[in-house]
């Protein structure tokens, strides 16, 4: 198992799948787990939502709900309150090898900073792959936790976001306010 940004990253397995819906300042968010790791973080309006392996819905106020869901909900609450700048959760996203490489790079974009699609392609050793990086970024199943909202166009302008540009703006504005850095 590889560790990235303090969180285990492994292949997903659907054995004890559950999901829970939590409120947030930007939308209702659905958290999905395979029982051991977080496999999805989806907004109510979210392009490319993979509903495979969601399992039964669980209440987070119940001690029998998977610990990873309760931890993810608590960390998201702290993130939106400006008290958390890096998530520490076991992650198991489903994707192609290239998508997984891109998502690992997203975890390396510090809180309160942005990166361009071309920069990520360069970090992967594929300078001409910015469009492929954009497609992989759009398929990220762990939005916010794997910060695809921190990826911007080559001119620094906001470009597409699976949860909608207004949510991307809100997430970047939160990080800008907390970090004191200008992001776009």
Secondary structure, DSSP 4 states (H G I P E B T S, - for coil): -EEETTEEE-----SS-EEEEE--SSS-EEEEESSSSEEEEEESS-TT---TT--EE--TTSTTS-HHHHHHHHHHHHHHTT--SS----B-----HHHHHHHHHHTTS-TT--EEHHHHHHHTT-TT-HHHHHHHHHT-SBTTTS-GGGEE-TTS-----TT-HHHHHHHHHHHHHHH-----
